[in-house]
Amino acid sequence: MDTIIEFDNVTFAYPAYRGTEDKSEPSLQDPVLHNVSLRIGRGEMVAVLGHNGSGKSTLAKMTNGILLPDDGRVLVAGMDTRDEAKIWEVRQTAGLVFQNPDNQIVATVVEEDVAFALENLGVPPDEIRERVDGALRTVGMYDYREHAPHRLSGGQKQRIAIAGVLAMNPDMLVLDEPTAMLDPKGRREVMDTIIRLCREHGVTILMVTHHMNEAALCDRAIVMDRGRIRLDDAPRHVFAQYDLLKELNLTVPQTVELCRMLGIDGAAPLTVEECADVIYAEVNKSAGSS
């Protein structure tokens, strides 16, 4: 599989300043990322999990050059994020969607907001119209193109924020807890959009989330702890590591938790149907041995 993102022994620490008045001499805090190495292939849908302070949001911001490594390197489609001459190309390849859509919405009309970045880049008007309409149709918000964003629901706003990034024609979407501020209906709307972008349009997805049921829908789940990757595998194999996840103060999908409560260790069903099959098989096994 062709690699779109590569972290090569990346270490990063946020700057801290000596004293309260003199800001001229920055020092470094303890590293937030420690020698992180990983590769993400084109078309993959990857979840990043971890408790607060684990480094997952920092990792997301390093994928498009908002943050730069202190050691090691981050490559986006082969481009080093530290190369200032490539930074805009990097950010058009890997588009970042923030947790709060209000932080990305800048216009008073939906279609104007989606067009904002394209206008700043000097894209021709006819192409802007085509890209904006295409992005809004992709996220299911074309009928709201003339609405005021502040009148939309949280889920609709997040889809508008995604459309604004999609209009840049990125190969990859990096989403930092995109459903954290949404109600269940809004989460479903946004997750349906993300899944469709990956499965039908081939957009690579890297999604920071604390919802395990969302991670279960991905191809891979990366678990971070104190700036290091502890697990990186298919969600089924990650959630089978029940004791380790609990040690890291993480939850598991309810289906996995139910099997554990019933004493079915090592089972990691990701859907209700799979869970029912596991329980049924366990009941039959117990009946056959009695």
C-alpha positions as CSV (number, residue, x, y, z in Angstrom):
1,M,0.0,0.0,0.0
2,D,1.3,3.5,-0.9
3,T,2.2,5.5,2.2
4,I,0.7,8.9,2.5
5,I,2.0,9.8,6.1
6,E,5.2,8.7,7.7
7,F,6.5,9.6,11.2
8,D,10.1,8.7,11.4
9,N,11.4,8.7,15.1
10,V,9.5,11.9,15.9
11,T,10.1,13.7,19.2
12,F,8.3,16.9,20.1
13,A,8.1,19.1,23.1
14,Y,6.2,22.3,23.6
15,P,8.3,25.4,24.4
16,A,8.2,26.9,27.8
17,Y,9.6,30.3,28.7
18,R,12.0,31.1,31.6
19,G,10.4,33.7,33.9
20,T,7.2,35.5,33.4
21,E,8.3,38.6,31.7
22,D,11.3,37.7,29.5
23,K,9.9,35.7,26.6
24,S,13.1,35.7,24.6
25,E,14.7,32.6,26.0
26,P,12.4,29.6,25.4
27,S,13.2,26.3,27.0
28,L,11.5,22.9,26.4
29,Q,9.0,21.1,28.5
30,D,9.1,17.3,28.7
31,P,8.5,15.7,25.3
32,V,4.9,15.1,24.3
33,L,5.9,12.6,21.7
34,H,8.8,10.2,22.2
35,N,10.5,8.7,19.1
36,V,7.2,8.0,17.4
37,S,7.3,6.0,14.2
38,L,4.3,5.0,12.1
39,R,3.0,4.8,8.5
40,I,-0.4,5.4,7.2
41,G,-1.4,4.1,3.8
42,R,-3.6,5.8,1.2
43,G,-7.2,4.9,1.6
44,E,-6.9,3.8,5.2
45,M,-9.2,4.8,8.0
46,V,-7.2,5.1,11.2
47,A,-8.4,6.0,14.8
48,V,-6.0,7.4,17.4
49,L,-7.0,6.7,21.0
50,G,-5.5,7.8,24.3
51,H,-6.3,9.5,27.6
52,N,-5.9,13.3,27.9
53,G,-2.2,14.2,27.6
54,S,-1.2,11.1,25.7
55,G,-0.1,13.1,22.7
56,K,-2.8,12.1,20.2
57,S,-3.9,15.7,19.3
58,T,-0.2,16.8,19.0
59,L,0.3,13.9,16.6
60,A,-2.7,15.1,14.5
61,K,-1.3,18.6,14.3
62,M,2.0,17.4,13.1
63,T,0.5,15.8,10.0
64,N,0.1,19.1,8.2
65,G,2.8,21.2,9.6
66,I,1.0,23.1,12.4
67,L,3.6,21.6,14.7
68,L,7.1,20.6,13.6
69,P,9.3,17.8,15.1
70,D,12.2,18.6,17.3
71,D,13.8,15.4,16.2
72,G,13.0,13.0,13.4
73,R,10.7,13.9,10.5
74,V,7.2,13.8,9.3
75,L,6.6,13.1,5.6
76,V,3.3,13.9,3.9
77,A,3.2,12.2,0.4
78,G,7.0,12.3,0.6
79,M,7.2,16.0,1.5
80,D,9.0,17.0,4.7
81,T,6.8,19.2,6.8
82,R,9.8,21.2,7.8
83,D,10.3,22.3,4.2
84,E,8.8,25.8,4.2
85,A,8.6,25.8,0.4
86,K,6.2,22.8,0.6
87,I,4.1,23.8,3.5
88,W,1.0,24.9,1.5
89,E,1.2,21.8,-0.6
90,V,1.5,19.7,2.6
91,R,-1.7,21.4,4.0
92,Q,-3.6,20.8,0.8
93,T,-2.6,17.1,0.9
94,A,-3.5,16.6,4.5
95,G,-6.5,18.8,5.6
96,L,-7.1,19.3,9.3
97,V,-10.6,19.5,10.8
98,F,-10.8,20.8,14.4
99,Q,-13.0,19.6,17.3
100,N,-15.1,22.8,17.4
101,P,-16.5,23.7,14.0
102,D,-17.1,27.3,15.1
103,N,-13.3,27.7,15.1
104,Q,-13.2,27.0,11.4
105,I,-16.4,28.7,10.1
106,V,-15.6,32.3,9.2
107,A,-18.4,33.4,6.9
108,T,-22.0,34.2,7.4
109,V,-23.2,32.1,4.5
110,V,-22.4,28.4,4.1
111,E,-21.2,28.5,0.5
112,E,-19.1,31.5,1.2
113,D,-17.4,29.8,4.1
114,V,-16.6,26.7,2.0
115,A,-15.1,29.0,-0.7
116,F,-13.1,31.1,1.7
117,A,-9.7,29.2,1.5
118,L,-10.1,28.8,-2.3
119,E,-10.6,32.6,-2.8
120,N,-7.5,33.3,-0.7
121,L,-5.5,30.9,-2.9
122,G,-6.6,32.7,-6.1
123,V,-8.5,29.8,-7.5
124,P,-10.6,30.9,-10.6
125,P,-14.3,31.7,-9.8
126,D,-15.7,28.9,-12.1
127,E,-13.5,26.4,-10.4
128,I,-14.4,27.7,-7.0
129,R,-18.1,27.2,-7.8
130,E,-17.5,23.7,-9.0
131,R,-15.4,22.7,-5.9
132,V,-17.8,24.3,-3.4
133,D,-20.9,22.6,-4.9
134,G,-19.0,19.3,-5.1
135,A,-17.8,19.5,-1.5
136,L,-21.3,20.4,-0.2
137,R,-22.9,17.5,-2.1
138,T,-20.3,15.1,-0.8
139,V,-21.1,15.9,2.8
140,G,-24.9,16.1,2.2
141,M,-25.2,19.9,2.8
142,Y,-25.8,21.3,-0.7
143,D,-29.4,22.2,0.1
144,Y,-28.1,24.4,2.9
145,R,-25.6,26.3,0.8
146,E,-27.4,29.7,1.2
147,H,-28.1,29.2,5.0
148,A,-26.4,31.0,7.8
149,P,-24.0,28.6,9.6
150,H,-24.9,29.8,13.1
151,R,-28.5,28.5,12.4
152,L,-27.3,25.0,11.8
153,S,-27.0,22.1,14.2
154,G,-23.7,21.0,15.6
155,G,-23.5,18.0,13.3
156,Q,-24.4,20.2,10.3
157,K,-21.7,22.8,11.2
158,Q,-19.1,20.0,11.5
159,R,-20.0,18.8,8.0
160,I,-19.6,22.3,6.7
161,A,-16.2,22.5,8.3
162,I,-15.3,19.2,6.6
163,A,-16.6,20.5,3.3
164,G,-14.4,23.6,3.6
165,V,-11.4,21.3,3.8
166,L,-12.7,18.9,1.1
167,A,-12.9,21.9,-1.3
168,M,-9.1,22.0,-1.2
169,N,-9.1,18.5,-2.8
170,P,-7.0,16.8,0.0
171,D,-5.9,13.2,-0.3
172,M,-6.2,12.9,3.5
173,L,-8.5,14.3,6.3
174,V,-7.1,14.6,9.8
175,L,-9.9,15.0,12.3
176,D,-9.2,16.0,15.9
177,E,-12.2,14.6,17.9
178,P,-14.7,15.7,15.3
179,T,-17.7,14.4,17.3
180,A,-16.7,15.3,20.8
181,M,-19.1,18.3,21.1
182,L,-22.0,16.7,19.3
183,D,-25.2,14.9,20.4
184,P,-25.8,11.3,19.2
185,K,-27.6,12.4,16.1
186,G,-24.8,14.8,15.2
187,R,-22.2,12.1,15.8
188,R,-24.0,9.7,13.4
189,E,-24.2,12.4,10.7
190,V,-20.5,13.2,10.9
191,M,-19.4,9.5,11.2
192,D,-21.6,8.6,8.2
193,T,-19.9,11.4,6.2
194,I,-16.4,10.3,7.3
195,I,-17.0,6.7,6.4
196,R,-18.5,7.6,3.0
197,L,-15.5,9.8,2.2
198,C,-13.1,7.0,2.9
199,R,-15.0,4.0,1.5
200,E,-16.5,5.7,-1.6
201,H,-14.1,8.5,-2.4
202,G,-10.8,7.0,-1.3
203,V,-9.9,9.8,1.2
204,T,-7.5,8.7,3.8
205,I,-8.8,9.3,7.3
206,L,-6.8,9.9,10.5
207,M,-9.3,10.5,13.3
208,V,-8.5,11.3,17.0
209,T,-11.5,10.1,19.0
210,H,-12.4,9.0,22.5
211,H,-15.5,7.1,21.3
212,M,-14.5,3.5,21.1
213,N,-17.5,2.6,18.9
214,E,-16.2,5.0,16.4
215,A,-12.7,3.5,16.5
216,A,-14.4,0.1,15.9
217,L,-15.5,1.3,12.5
218,C,-11.9,2.0,11.4
219,D,-9.3,-0.2,9.7
220,R,-6.7,0.4,12.4
221,A,-6.7,1.7,16.0
222,I,-3.5,3.4,17.4
223,V,-3.4,3.6,21.2
224,M,-1.1,6.3,22.6
225,D,0.2,6.7,26.2
226,R,2.6,9.3,27.4
227,G,3.7,10.2,23.9
228,R,4.4,6.7,22.8
229,I,2.4,4.2,20.7
230,R,1.4,1.2,22.8
231,L,-0.8,-0.6,20.4
232,D,-1.3,-0.4,16.6
233,D,-3.5,-3.0,15.1
234,A,-7.0,-3.8,13.7
235,P,-9.6,-2.7,16.2
236,R,-10.6,-6.3,17.0
237,H,-7.1,-7.1,18.2
238,V,-6.7,-3.8,20.0
239,F,-9.9,-4.2,22.0
240,A,-9.0,-7.8,22.8
241,Q,-6.2,-6.2,25.0
242,Y,-8.8,-5.5,27.7
243,D,-6.5,-5.4,30.7
244,L,-3.9,-3.2,29.0
245,L,-6.6,-0.7,27.9
246,K,-8.1,-0.5,31.4
247,E,-4.5,0.0,32.7
248,L,-4.3,3.0,30.4
249,N,-7.7,4.3,31.7
250,L,-9.4,3.6,28.4
251,T,-12.8,2.1,27.8
252,V,-13.8,-0.6,25.3
253,P,-16.9,-1.0,23.1
254,Q,-20.0,-2.1,25.1
255,T,-20.0,-5.4,23.2
256,V,-16.5,-6.2,24.5
257,E,-17.4,-5.1,28.0
258,L,-20.5,-7.3,28.0
259,C,-18.4,-10.4,27.0
260,R,-16.0,-9.6,29.8
261,M,-18.7,-9.3,32.3
262,L,-20.0,-12.7,31.2
263,G,-16.6,-14.2,31.7
264,I,-15.8,-14.6,28.0
265,D,-12.2,-13.5,28.1
266,G,-10.4,-12.6,24.9
267,A,-13.5,-12.0,22.9
268,A,-13.7,-8.6,21.1
269,P,-16.9,-8.5,19.1
270,L,-17.4,-5.1,17.4
271,T,-21.1,-5.3,16.5
272,V,-24.2,-6.4,18.4
273,E,-24.6,-9.3,15.9
274,E,-21.1,-10.5,16.6
275,C,-21.6,-10.2,20.3
276,A,-24.8,-12.3,20.1
277,D,-22.9,-15.0,18.1
278,V,-20.1,-15.1,20.7
279,I,-22.5,-15.4,23.6
280,Y,-24.5,-18.1,21.7
281,A,-21.4,-20.1,21.0
282,E,-20.4,-19.8,24.7
283,V,-23.8,-21.0,25.9
284,N,-23.7,-24.0,23.5
285,K,-20.1,-24.9,24.7
286,S,-21.2,-24.7,28.3
287,A,-24.3,-26.9,27.6
288,G,-22.2,-29.4,25.7
289,S,-19.7,-29.8,28.5
290,S,-22.4,-30.3,31.3
